[in-house]
Amino acid sequence: MSRNFYIADTHFGHENCISFDGRPFETIEEHDEALIVNWNSVVTDKDHVYILGDFAFKNERPVSEYTKRLKGHLHLIRGNHDKKTAEYESCFETVDNVLTVVDVLNDIKHRVVLCHYWMPFVGQRKIMLYGHTHTGDEYVLEELLKAELKKNDYPMNSYNVGCMHLGYFPRTLEQIVNV
């Protein structure tokens, strides 16, 4: 049986993401290799991995050099740093701007909206997974807004699945929600 995994903002090949996010790697080569090893330690060839944007950026190697080493069926939700070229997009089974999938959480099927960008009120009736905001002021503000909405009885089922928030591993819906 296959499982769904989610991750965003891997930024393969993007040296600046190490300092930008305070990622715990000395070099981009170490970063990329750690993400590949982590990915392949939890994902099988049968699983589906939804990458919610910014898979690679400023990478010198072709994207296919990363994707051919990763297990699973790879689905890209475009981010602001993903190239809109046939070569880039051919490395993924599907490419979308926004996608809704069905996944299981606590033995109940849920509609899950996937987008690179947070849409605050989508998470009221559905689960929303997104990326884009890393570890700076924008992320802090986003978390404050979520907390304020929850305080005012707005259901807030929105989760940032940036790799830096997931320990640099793709995660299942159950793992993301039950953290």
Secondary structure, 3 states (H helix, E strand, C coil): CCCEEEEECCCECCCHHHHHHCCCCCCHHHHHHHHHHHHHHHCCCCCEEEECCCCECCCCCCHHHHHCCCCCEEEEECCCCCCCCHHHHCCCCEEECEEEEEEEECCEEEEEEEECCCCHHHHHCCEEEECCCCCCHHHHHHHHHHHHHHHCCCCCCEEECEHHHCCCCCECHHHHHCC
